[in-house]
Amino acid sequence: MYEVLTILAIFTLLYSVVAGGVERTWISGPIIFMAFGILMGPVGFGLIATETDAELLMTLAELTLALVLFTDAANANLKVLGKVKVLPVRLLAIGLPLTILLGFGVGKVMFSALTIFEIALLATMLAPTDAALGKAVVTNEAVPDSVRQGLNVESGLNDGICVPILLLFLMLATGQSSDQSAVGSALTLFSKVVGIGLGAGVLLSLAAVFMLRASKSQRWLSPTWRNITIIALAFSCFGLAQALGGSGFIASFVGGMLFGGLFHSEHEELLGPGEGVGDTFALLTWVLFGAAVVGQAVQNFHWSYLVYAILSLTLIRMLPVYLCVAGLKMHRESKLFAGWFGPRGLASIVFIVIVVGEDLPHEKELAMIVVCTVFLSIVLHGVTANPWAKAYGARMRALGVT
């Protein structure tokens, strides 16, 4: 354990002193850390064991996603979002269901051995986009605000929305629910998961804002402990919602947006430490993903999984996005840009860990397809983020699009 800790700590230290330079290139942090994990895992030097606890990986991925969602939402420009709210609404209300349906259709054609509900699970697991992997785009000021805020809200809410859908298909796949009760179960589960998530995020963030304002007026805020405030609040939103049976991801995103809106003038100094911890957690997650998940999945690889992964990142994602924004006054490149930058990552990892634990007939195949898609997403979206964002932003500024 101490050897692994030392390896991870030294590598993180080395990366921290060159991170600024790396972020200006076409190579992203997730690519570097995943490659390091593969190198240290079973297909490399074998210094990181492949028997990584699945629950540990899921917990790390969940906490990372919760913190990233909270800080990204708190940084959202609500004035801009208010003007372009139609974009994220269409992406979530139209684009997300179309993505799941198209993913199901393609999966049905390609994987005849999988059951209907297993294919539905696969389509749902790969539908949500990743706020952590998309951070290079949504924080890049070269990209027009309307597109950045739209993608930020989409990635913040779509994973939480997919949770009840995933659980419903999982119940059907394992025989815990009948087709007749599927609609009722879906509506009940959706209302519970989303409602509790919204309530937990709003309640805790309102309480935190009230306490922080009172503390500031009394000069009780400590320079040391203020670095912990956002981290504790984000985890509180996530933990309370999950404990009550809701979506911690929705709670984290809604809580962050509310906190940023109500505490906007003072929130920047509080967010910095949380963003740093979130980025570190994310990179460590990619090391474990590379070592324990990619390393184990290599032996189960099949060319059809690669084909589906490519289609998932292109046709299955980009066509629904292009269709759902039809009629909006968006430049064609903006539609393509929004469609392409739907990276798959932490949410898909969390979902596959949940599904694999249910002993489905073809869970190894499902895991391999998800792993292949996330692997490709880390590489392809990481390589294209900075170059395309910079060039795209320049073209939009030339056209007067902000």
Secondary structure, DSSP 8 states (H G I E B T S, - for coil): -HHHHHHHHHHHHHHHTTHHHHTTSS--HHHHHHHHHHHHSTTTT--S-S---HHHHHHHHHHHHHHHHHHHHHT--HHHHHHSTHHHHHIIIIIHHHHHHHHHHHHHHH-TTS-HHHHHHHHHHTSS--TTTTHHHHT-TTS-HHHHHHHHHHHHHHHHHHHHHHHHHHHHHTTSS-STTHHHHHHHHHHHHHHHHHHHHHHHHHHHHHHHHHHHHTT---TTTHHHHHHHHHHHHHHHHHHTTS-HHHHHHHHHHHHHHHSGGG-HHHHHHHHHHHHHHHHHHHHHIIIIIIHHHGGG--HHHHHHHHHHHTHHHHHHHHHHTTTS---HHHHHHHHH-----HHHHHHHHHHHTT--TTHHHHHHHHHHHHHHHHHHHHHHHHHHHHHHHHHHHHTT--
